[in-house]
Amino acid sequence: MIYSDFKGDRISKLAFGAMRLPVADGDDSKPIQEKVDALVDEAMKEGINYYDTAWGYHGGNSETVMGKALSKYPRDSYFLADKFPGYDVANMGHAKEIFQKQLEKTGAEYFDYYLVHNVCETNIEQYLDPKYGDVAFLIEMRKQGKIRHLGFSCHSNFDNLKRFVEAYGKDMEFVQLQINYLDWMFQEGKKKVDYATEHNLPIWVMEPLRGGSLAKIDDKYMKELEAAKPGETPVDGASDSCSPSPRSSPCSPA
């Protein structure tokens, strides 16, 4: 396993994303604990130490099963990341109760990494409006040690990322971006990476395989890949986009 150093943390370059866990009967809200345990065991054995979950994953059950799967391991042997679910504006103003519930669901006393989730067109105004106080609360949780490192994720256009950084950049320690060869232009990935680098914001990469869709490509394009890079698989090709700058940290499938 290859590792990155971030403020004293030695983080595996490949992270474990808990958005697409094995489920029962095709029901996304029913992750199978035994299979999640087995996946986590294998990941730990192979040196993966960064585990990324979120409030909305698997109908709210990802945090619970991940907490149970990790509970057998010493707390200092892995890094746990969770997120404030601002993608749903109904959650705005409720960071305190959501955060406490997340600690309970994961069984954690603190989060190593915590993200302001999915800054985008539908929530940027609420994130920037001080009357909700969600970002201010998370900053306070970092001061109290309940959050070790605070960052944000962005799936939207460049302008929303820029506005968020202008408002909160001094308090954000990293940004998680959707980076792969498709989103390098489609989601203005290059522009976001350049901006983050200019503002000294370390980059966490998510969706390097775009939910698996880049792991399988049409025969036409596979022939082009084979001609350009003999012996390389689609996964190899997509993974090449995981490290857009020397400051990038883990690639997360979440």
C-alpha positions in Angstrom: 0.0 0.0 0.0 1.1 3.5 -0.8 0.6 6.2 1.9 0.4 9.9 2.1 1.3 12.0 5.1 -1.2 14.6 6.2 -0.5 16.6 9.4 1.0 13.6 11.1 -1.5 11.0 9.8 -0.1 8.3 7.5 -3.1 7.7 5.2 -3.5 4.9 2.7 -3.7 6.3 -0.9 -6.6 3.9 -1.5 -9.6 4.5 0.8 -12.6 2.4 1.7 -15.8 4.1 0.5 -19.0 2.9 2.3 -21.6 4.1 -0.3 -21.9 0.8 -2.2 -21.8 -2.0 0.3 -23.3 -5.5 -0.3 -27.0 -5.4 0.4 -29.8 -8.0 1.0 -32.5 -8.6 -1.6 -31.4 -5.7 -3.7 -32.5 -3.3 -1.0 -30.0 -0.5 -0.7 -31.1 0.3 2.8 -30.1 -3.2 4.0 -26.3 -3.6 4.0 -25.3 -7.1 5.1 -23.2 -6.8 8.2 -21.3 -10.1 7.8 -20.2 -9.1 4.2 -19.2 -5.6 5.3 -17.2 -7.2 8.1 -15.4 -9.4 5.6 -14.6 -6.4 3.3 -13.3 -4.3 6.2 -11.2 -7.2 7.4 -9.7 -7.7 3.9 -9.1 -3.9 3.6 -7.3 -3.7 6.9 -5.2 -6.7 6.0 -4.1 -5.0 2.8 -3.2 -1.8 4.6 -6.2 0.4 3.9 -6.7 2.7 6.9 -9.1 5.4 5.7 -12.9 4.6 5.9 -15.4 7.0 4.4 -19.1 6.8 5.4 -22.0 9.4 5.4 -25.4 10.1 6.9 -27.3 9.3 3.7 -25.5 6.2 2.5 -27.6 3.0 2.4 -30.7 4.7 3.8 -28.8 5.9 6.9 -27.4 2.4 7.7 -23.9 2.7 6.4 -22.6 4.5 9.5 -24.0 1.8 11.7 -22.6 -1.2 9.9 -19.2 0.5 9.3 -19.0 1.3 13.0 -19.6 -2.3 13.9 -17.2 -3.6 11.4 -14.4 -1.3 12.6 -15.2 -1.8 16.3 -12.9 -4.9 16.6 -9.8 -2.8 15.6 -7.9 -0.4 17.8 -9.2 3.1 17.3 -5.8 4.5 16.4 -5.3 1.9 13.6 -7.7 3.6 11.2 -9.1 6.9 10.2 -12.9 7.4 10.2 -14.5 10.0 7.9 -18.1 11.1 8.0 -20.1 14.0 6.6 -22.8 16.6 7.4 -25.7 15.9 5.0 -26.2 19.4 3.5 -27.3 17.9 0.2 -30.7 17.9 1.8 -31.5 21.5 2.8 -34.0 20.2 5.3 -31.0 19.3 7.4 -29.7 22.9 7.5 -29.6 24.2 11.0 -29.6 20.7 12.5 -25.8 20.0 12.5 -25.7 19.5 16.3 -28.3 16.8 16.6 -27.1 15.1 13.4 -23.5 15.1 14.5 -24.4 13.6 17.9 -26.4 10.9 16.2 -23.5 10.1 13.9 -21.2 9.5 16.8 -23.8 7.2 18.3 -24.4 5.2 15.1 -20.7 4.7 14.4 -19.8 4.1 18.1 -17.1 6.7 17.8 -16.0 9.3 20.3 -14.6 11.5 17.5 -14.2 11.6 13.7 -10.7 11.8 12.3 -12.0 13.5 9.2 -15.4 15.3 8.7 -16.7 16.9 5.6 -19.3 19.5 4.8 -21.0 17.3 2.3 -21.7 18.1 -1.4 -21.4 21.9 -1.7 -23.6 22.5 -4.8 -26.2 24.7 -6.5 -29.0 23.6 -4.3 -27.4 24.4 -1.0 -24.7 27.0 -1.4 -26.9 29.8 -0.2 -27.8 27.9 2.9 -24.2 27.0 3.6 -23.3 30.7 3.3 -26.2 32.0 5.4 -24.9 32.4 9.0 -28.4 32.0 10.4 -28.1 28.2 10.0 -24.8 28.0 11.8 -23.9 24.5 10.6 -20.3 25.2 9.4 -19.7 27.3 12.6 -20.9 24.3 14.7 -18.5 22.0 12.9 -15.6 24.4 13.4 -16.4 24.4 17.1 -16.4 20.6 17.2 -12.9 20.6 15.8 -11.9 23.0 18.5 -13.3 20.5 21.1 -11.5 17.6 19.5 -14.7 15.8 18.2 -13.4 16.4 14.7 -9.7 16.2 14.1 -9.7 17.5 10.6 -12.4 19.4 8.8 -12.9 19.7 5.0 -15.7 19.7 2.4 -16.7 17.9 -0.7 -18.0 19.4 -4.0 -19.8 17.8 -6.9 -21.0 21.0 -8.5 -19.7 23.7 -10.8 -16.6 25.7 -10.1 -18.3 28.9 -9.0 -19.9 27.2 -6.0 -16.6 25.8 -4.9 -15.0 29.2 -5.2 -17.8 30.9 -3.2 -17.5 28.3 -0.4 -13.7 28.7 -0.2 -14.0 32.5 -0.1 -16.3 32.2 2.9 -14.7 29.3 4.8 -11.4 28.5 3.2 -9.4 29.5 6.2 -11.2 26.9 8.2 -11.1 24.1 5.7 -8.1 21.7 5.8 -8.9 19.7 2.6 -11.4 19.4 -0.3 -12.8 16.2 -1.7 -13.4 16.3 -5.5 -14.8 14.0 -8.1 -11.8 13.3 -10.3 -11.5 10.9 -13.2 -10.9 11.3 -16.9 -14.5 12.1 -17.6 -15.1 14.6 -14.8 -11.7 16.3 -15.5 -13.7 18.4 -17.9 -17.4 17.5 -17.3 -17.4 18.6 -13.7 -14.7 21.2 -14.2 -12.3 18.9 -12.3 -9.2 20.5 -13.7 -10.4 24.0 -12.9 -11.2 23.0 -9.3 -7.8 21.2 -8.9 -6.0 24.3 -10.1 -7.9 26.5 -7.7 -7.5 24.2 -4.7 -3.8 24.0 -5.4 -3.5 27.8 -5.6 -5.2 28.1 -2.3 -3.1 25.4 -0.6 -6.0 23.1 -0.2 -5.0 19.4 -0.2 -7.2 17.3 -2.4 -9.0 14.0 -1.6 -10.1 12.2 -4.8 -13.5 10.5 -5.0 -15.1 8.5 -7.7 -11.9 7.6 -9.6 -13.9 4.8 -11.3 -17.2 6.8 -11.3 -19.1 4.2 -9.3 -17.6 1.5 -11.4 -18.8 2.8 -14.7 -15.3 3.5 -15.9 -14.2 0.0 -15.1 -16.0 -1.3 -18.1 -15.7 0.5 -21.4 -17.0 -0.2 -25.0 -14.9 -2.5 -27.2 -14.1 0.4 -29.5 -12.5 2.4 -26.7 -10.9 -0.7 -25.2 -9.0 -1.3 -28.5 -7.8 2.3 -28.4 -6.6 1.8 -24.8 -4.8 -1.4 -25.7 -3.1 0.3 -28.6 -2.0 3.3 -26.5 -1.1 1.3 -23.4 -0.7 -2.4 -24.1 -1.7 -4.6 -21.1 -3.5 -1.9 -19.2 -7.0 -2.5 -17.9 -9.8 0.1 -17.8 -9.3 0.3 -14.0 -5.6 1.0 -14.5 -6.4 3.7 -17.0 -9.0 5.4 -14.8 -6.8 5.1 -11.7 -4.2 7.1 -13.5 -6.4 10.1 -12.8 -6.4 9.6 -9.1 -3.5 11.9 -8.3 -3.9 15.2 -10.1 -1.3 17.0 -8.0 1.5 16.3 -5.5 -0.9 17.5 -2.8 -3.6 14.9 -3.4 -4.4 12.4 -0.7 -6.5 9.2 -0.6 -8.6 8.1 -3.6 -12.0 7.1 -2.3 -14.5 4.9 -4.1 -17.3 6.5 -2.1 
